[in-house]
Amino acid sequence: MNDIDEILEQGLEEILPTANESFPGLTRRRLKTESKQCLISAGTAGYEDIKKFLGARGEILKQLESSYMVAARIRGGFLSMNPALVLCSICDGQLWISIYAKEGLIKQRTAEKLLDRLCTEFKNEYGNLSFTG
């Protein structure tokens, strides 16, 4: 898989295709990558459920069945315009969620808000009973 900055830059290019032509590498150089993580109970979910959960919310980029990990690009932030990289791994009844997003001049707190949203939605779908993060 590509590095985090490259994945996020590709996502921004899909939304604003001419921005990188006018200002090549701008997102990589100028916009800081923020990250947020949490560990929650997987509830009733298994690996296939994680793939379905992320796929319904964005684009699956990579699946590593040997480590029960899924990477997806999901939009968050203001008007869902900011792509974020979401990594989920499930093991021993626990789900690790890690989110990376670019933050511009206006701090949208994309990673933080998307993490809160995904945890809430996951809890509603799979009966997640505890939150540590």
Salt bridges, closest charged atoms under 4 A:
ASP3 OD2 - ARG28 NH1 3.55
ASP5 OD1 - LYS102 NZ 2.79
GLU9 OE1 - ARG28 NE 3.36
GLU14 OE2 - ARG73 NH2 3.10
GLU34 OE2 - LYS32 NZ 3.63
GLU48 OE2 - LYS51 NZ 2.97
GLU59 OE1 - ARG73 NH2 2.90
GLU112 OE1 - ARG109 NE 3.23
GLU121 OE1 - ARG57 NE 2.59
GLU121 OE2 - ARG117 NE 3.43
GLU125 OE2 - ARG57 NH2 2.41
